[in-house]
Amino acid sequence: MTRPPIVLDCDPGIDDAFALFCALRYCDLRAVTTVSGNVRIEDTTRNALHLLDLTERPDIPVHRGAEVPLEVEPSFAAYVHGPSGLGADPTPAPSRDAEATDAVEALLAHASEEVTLVATGPLTNVALALRADAQTMHRYRHVHWMGGSTTTGNVTDNAEFNAWADPHAVDAVFRSGLPLSMYGLNLTRQVRMAAPHSAALRQAATNSSAKAAAFLEFYEANGEQDGQGQPMHDPCAVLGLTDGARFTTTPSHMVVDTADDSTRGWTRVVDADATDAAPITVVETADAPFLIERIMAAAIAPDGEE
């Protein structure tokens, strides 16, 4: 199977780690760009470099991105992902530094009709790249974004974290006209992993699976406590590209609320003729058992042949 070329814009983050494993196994990963989100930018960048060390992929460049959102104050999710972003323990020092070129420069450099941009964090880098050169950004084949929700949120009643963390960036990307598929909480909460998956990862006993087991155990202890396991939010945005037939989608029009009040970050489906309505593909359902098998295989052997 041909591996689709992608750039991964991320804020690792435990579920970002699983998304990165999937990107390595199933895609042609051209570059990783990091953004402030689950933890601070220095930590998300260190985590991305460490994960590529772990998977023996020093050839993949990592570009440090935005330190703060466009307009609101930065907020983090260390209560779920741990102080380092990858659980309770400090992330080991990586073997190399991030590239000298920043995330915006990298996003523009890799823009191509064959490349898909997969974003699994706040959309700050993407918005800044659009601000720098919208014409070049429109060369991307598509954007797959894990963020938003058409049902309930996980920061407020309505807002998902990535949308809430930088709503002005979401607004800028929505308005830009970039073709975008949204993998929101309405979708990602269908794809859950729990203690049996941690045990299977430990039993597999590879370098990546042992780490993945520890990540998932921390996530289980600190994430959603509804007895259904932890949503694998970010891998869905990667697998939606490689395994699109396992998802259902609905063409929609959406807006995001940017006011710094209780509605901040609320992504809402609206009528097509509504003011500022943006055409967005909303991903609705997933074949969860199939996707979990794919995530497990990637965590055990991110360098495995597809």
C-alpha positions in Angstrom: 0.0 0.0 0.0 1.2 3.5 -0.9 2.0 5.6 2.2 0.3 9.0 1.9 2.8 11.9 2.6 1.9 14.0 5.6 3.2 16.7 7.8 2.2 16.2 11.5 1.5 19.4 13.5 1.2 18.2 17.1 1.5 19.0 20.8 2.7 15.7 22.4 0.7 14.7 24.7 0.0 11.0 25.2 -2.6 10.5 22.4 -0.2 12.5 20.1 2.4 9.9 20.8 0.0 7.2 19.5 -0.7 9.4 16.5 3.0 9.7 15.8 3.4 5.9 16.0 0.5 5.6 13.5 2.1 8.3 11.2 5.4 6.4 11.2 3.9 3.0 10.4 1.2 4.0 7.9 2.3 7.3 6.3 5.3 8.9 4.7 6.0 11.4 7.5 7.8 14.3 6.0 8.2 16.5 9.1 6.9 17.1 12.6 6.0 20.6 13.7 5.2 21.3 17.4 2.9 23.7 19.1 2.1 24.8 22.6 -1.0 22.9 23.8 -1.1 19.9 26.1 2.1 21.2 27.7 4.5 24.1 27.0 6.3 24.4 23.6 9.7 23.3 25.1 8.0 20.2 26.4 6.0 19.3 23.2 9.2 19.8 21.2 11.3 17.7 23.5 8.6 15.0 23.5 8.5 14.9 19.7 12.2 14.5 19.5 12.2 11.8 22.2 9.5 9.8 20.4 11.5 9.9 17.2 14.6 8.8 19.1 12.5 5.9 20.6 11.4 4.8 17.1 14.9 5.3 15.6 13.8 7.9 13.1 16.3 10.7 13.4 15.9 11.4 9.7 12.5 13.1 10.4 12.9 16.8 11.1 11.2 18.5 14.0 10.4 22.2 13.9 9.5 24.1 17.0 6.3 26.2 16.6 4.1 28.7 18.5 4.8 29.3 22.2 1.5 31.1 22.8 -2.0 31.2 21.2 -2.9 34.1 18.8 -4.8 36.2 21.4 -5.8 34.3 24.5 -3.5 33.3 27.4 -1.9 29.9 27.1 -3.5 27.0 28.9 -2.2 23.4 29.3 -3.6 19.9 30.0 -0.8 18.6 32.2 -3.6 17.3 34.6 -4.3 14.6 31.9 -0.9 14.2 30.2 1.5 14.7 33.1 3.9 17.5 33.9 6.2 16.5 31.0 3.3 15.7 28.6 4.2 12.0 28.5 3.2 10.9 32.0 4.7 11.3 35.4 8.4 10.9 34.5 10.5 13.6 32.9 11.1 13.1 29.2 14.7 12.0 28.5 16.9 14.5 26.8 16.7 13.9 23.1 19.7 13.1 21.0 19.4 16.2 18.8 17.9 19.6 18.7 14.9 20.9 16.7 15.7 22.3 13.3 16.8 25.9 12.9 13.7 26.6 10.8 10.5 27.1 12.8 7.1 25.5 12.3 5.7 28.2 10.0 8.7 28.0 7.7 8.4 24.2 7.6 4.6 24.2 7.0 5.2 26.5 4.0 8.2 24.5 2.7 6.3 21.2 2.7 3.0 22.5 1.2 2.2 20.5 -1.9 -0.8 19.0 -3.7 0.4 15.5 -2.7 0.8 16.3 1.0 -1.9 16.2 3.7 -1.5 18.3 6.9 -2.5 16.4 10.0 -3.0 18.7 13.0 -3.6 17.1 16.4 -3.2 20.2 18.6 -4.3 23.8 18.7 -4.2 25.3 15.2 -1.9 28.2 16.1 0.9 27.2 13.7 -1.5 26.7 10.8 -3.1 30.1 11.4 0.3 31.8 11.5 1.4 30.0 8.3 -1.8 31.2 6.6 -1.1 34.7 7.8 2.4 34.5 6.4 1.5 33.0 3.0 -2.1 31.8 2.4 -1.5 31.0 -1.2 1.2 28.5 -0.4 -0.8 26.9 2.4 -3.6 26.3 -0.1 -1.3 23.9 -1.9 -1.9 21.3 0.8 -4.1 18.5 -0.4 -6.3 18.5 2.8 -6.2 19.3 6.5 -7.2 16.6 9.0 -7.7 18.2 12.4 -8.4 16.6 15.7 -10.4 19.2 17.5 -13.8 20.6 18.2 -17.0 18.8 18.9 -20.5 18.7 17.5 -21.8 17.4 20.9 -20.2 18.0 24.3 -16.8 19.4 25.2 -14.0 18.3 27.6 -13.0 21.8 28.9 -16.5 23.4 29.1 -19.9 21.9 28.3 -19.4 22.6 24.6 -15.7 23.2 24.0 -13.0 20.7 23.2 -9.5 21.5 24.4 -7.7 22.2 21.1 -10.5 24.6 20.0 -10.7 26.2 23.4 -6.9 26.7 23.7 -6.8 28.9 20.6 -10.2 29.7 19.2 -8.9 32.5 17.1 -6.6 30.1 15.2 -9.6 27.8 14.6 -11.6 30.8 13.3 -8.7 31.8 11.0 -8.3 28.3 9.6 -12.1 27.8 9.2 -12.4 31.1 7.3 -9.3 30.4 5.1 -11.1 28.0 2.8 -8.5 25.2 3.4 -10.3 21.9 2.8 -10.6 20.6 6.4 -12.0 17.4 8.0 -12.8 17.7 11.7 -12.2 14.8 14.0 -14.1 16.1 17.1 -14.9 14.6 20.4 -18.2 13.4 18.9 -16.1 11.0 16.9 -13.0 10.3 18.9 -14.8 9.3 22.1 -16.0 6.2 20.1 -12.4 4.9 19.9 -11.3 3.8 23.4 -8.4 1.9 24.9 -8.1 0.7 28.5 -6.2 -1.6 30.8 -6.3 -4.7 28.6 -4.6 -2.8 25.9 -1.9 -1.6 28.3 -1.3 -5.2 29.3 -1.1 -6.3 25.6 1.4 -3.5 24.9 3.6 -4.6 27.9 3.4 -8.2 26.8 4.6 -7.2 23.3 7.8 -6.0 24.9 9.2 -3.7 22.2 10.8 -0.4 23.0 7.8 1.6 21.8 5.1 -0.7 23.2 6.6 -0.6 26.7 6.6 3.2 26.6 3.1 3.2 25.1 1.9 1.0 27.9 3.2 3.4 30.5 1.6 6.3 28.6 -1.8 4.6 28.5 -1.6 3.6 32.2 -1.0 7.2 33.1 -3.8 8.3 30.8 -6.2 5.8 32.4 -5.4 7.1 35.8 -5.8 10.8 34.9 -8.2 11.0 31.9 -11.9 10.5 31.5 -13.3 8.4 34.4 -16.5 7.0 32.9 -15.5 3.4 32.9 -15.2 3.1 29.1 -11.4 3.6 28.7 -9.6 6.5 27.2 -10.4 8.1 23.9 -7.7 7.8 21.3 -8.4 11.3 19.9 -5.3 12.1 17.9 -4.7 8.8 16.1 -8.1 9.2 14.5 -6.9 12.1 12.4 -4.1 10.0 11.0 -6.2 6.9 10.4 -8.9 9.0 8.8 -6.4 9.5 6.0 -5.0 6.0 5.7 -8.3 4.2 6.4 -11.0 6.6 5.4 -13.4 3.8 4.5 -13.7 3.0 8.2 -15.2 6.4 8.9 -18.4 8.2 7.9 -18.5 11.9 7.3 -21.0 14.7 6.7 -20.4 17.9 4.7 -21.3 20.7 7.1 -20.9 24.4 7.7 -19.4 25.5 11.0 -18.4 28.5 13.1 -16.3 28.7 16.3 -17.0 31.1 19.1 -14.0 33.3 20.0 -15.5 35.4 22.8 -13.5 34.9 26.1 -16.6 33.7 28.0 -18.5 30.4 28.6 -18.9 29.9 24.8 -15.2 30.1 24.0 -14.1 27.4 21.6 -17.6 26.1 20.9 -17.6 24.7 17.3 -21.2 24.8 16.0 -22.8 23.4 12.9 -24.9 26.3 11.3 -26.9 26.9 8.1 -24.8 27.3 5.0 -26.0 30.9 4.6 -25.1 31.9 8.2 -22.6 34.7 8.6 -19.0 33.4 8.6 -20.2 29.8 8.0 -17.2 27.7 6.8 -17.6 24.5 4.8 -16.1 21.7 7.0 -16.3 17.9 6.7 -17.5 16.6 10.0 -16.3 13.0 10.8 -19.2 11.3 12.5 -18.5 7.6 13.1 -15.6 5.1 13.2 -15.0 1.4 13.0 -13.5 1.5 16.5 -12.4 -2.2 16.8 -10.5 -2.0 13.5 -8.9 1.4 14.4 -7.8 0.1 17.8 -6.1 -2.9 16.1 -4.3 -0.4 13.8 -3.2 1.8 16.8 -1.9 -1.2 18.7 0.1 -2.5 15.8 1.6 0.9 15.3 2.5 1.3 19.0 4.2 -2.2 19.0 6.1 -1.7 15.7 6.0 1.8 14.3 8.6 0.8 11.8 6.5 -2.2 10.7 5.8 -2.9 7.0 2.3 -2.2 5.9 
